[in-house]
Amino acid sequence: MRNVLRTALFLLGCTVLFAASDRIGVAGEGRGTWEESTPGRWESLPERRVGGTDNGISVEMTMAPGTGVSYARTGRWEPGPAVLRFAADNVNSGRNDYFPGEAAFPASVTFVFGKDSLKLGAKRRVSLLLRQVWNGFTPSGIRLTYAWGNGLPVGSMYRLWEEETVFVVAGPEEVGKTVSTARRLVDDFGAAYGRPPVGGVTEVRVSARRPSREKGPVRASITVRFPAPPE
């Protein structure tokens, strides 16, 4: 068990070094204090326009194959209602939304409850760590992700990772449309995990991806608004 832990920690260190090179910065024109990066190590940034505030962000992008963008904002917010708006004129065809290594959503928003977690046990934690070394690391804590799916029925709810639940809010039938939804995060958390969350939201992530093997660009937009952080 000790050898497995040593190996896992070594791989974790290597991956963190690679991941750090993807980060663009924590401030910039139009972004406010949202941190911009690429979702994966091998992707490049697409054409984009962005405007961010402490409790929201709007992004418009044109993603050629092999491009993607992610915005992250850390802080502390009550898990109140959130308003989301998505638009996309294509999907990532052939993606398996159920499998972490294949799931690459054209547009998604993730709310991270960083003070919350599941009791997985040491072996499952190590297994999860090794899987993330291969597929990419996720924020620590329980996560609710609202996604434009690639083929699953709208309204689907499922576990992508042990501590991440995906809610499909749009899909191929909505291509070319703008989809708006208001979500009560506490209710969605209860539906996914059978209890209220421990603590509030500690990070919000907005992401869009077009994998390199897909054909043609995707034009997409994401807008998210959520309660302002406490004073």
C-alpha positions, 0 to 999 in steps of 0.5 A: 500500500505504501508503494502505491501511495508513493507512486500516486504522489509522484505521478501527482507531482508530475501532473501538477507541473504539466498542468501549471503550464496551461494557466494563463493568469488570474486577471486580464481585460474583461475577465475580472478575477476569473482565471483563464486556462485550457481544459486539457494539457494539449489544447489551445485557446479558441477565439473568444470574448468574455466579461466577468464579475464576482458573481457571474461571467459571460463567454462567447467562443468559436472553437476549432477542433483541438481548442477549449477554454475554462474559467474558474473563480474561487471564493465563498458563496451560499448555494442559492439559485443560479441562472444559466444560459447556454448556446451551441451550434454543434456537439462533440459527436462520438463522445461518451458522456458517461466516461471521464476520459471521453466526456468533453462537453461543448459547454458546461458550468460546475459548482464546487462544494470544496468543504464537502466530500464522500467517505470513499476509503483509502483504496478508492481514493488512491484508485481515483487519484490514479484515474485522474492522473490519466484523465486530468485532475478535478477540483477537490470536493463534491461538484455539480456540473450542468452540461450541454450533452453530446447525446444523453437525454435532456434531464439526465442526472448521473455520476461522472466521478464519485464526487461529481454529478452531471445534469444534462440541460441541453443536447443535440436537439437544442443545437442552434438554440439558446437554452436558459435554466434556473437551478436551485443548487441545494435541491439538485445537491439533495437529488444527487446525494440524498442530503444537504451540502456541507458548507457553501460553494467554494469555486465556480468553473465555466468550460467549453471544449472541442476535441481534436478528432471532431470535425468542424468548429463549434460556436458556443456561449455560456452565461452564469449568474449566481448569488453574490458572495457575502461581505 
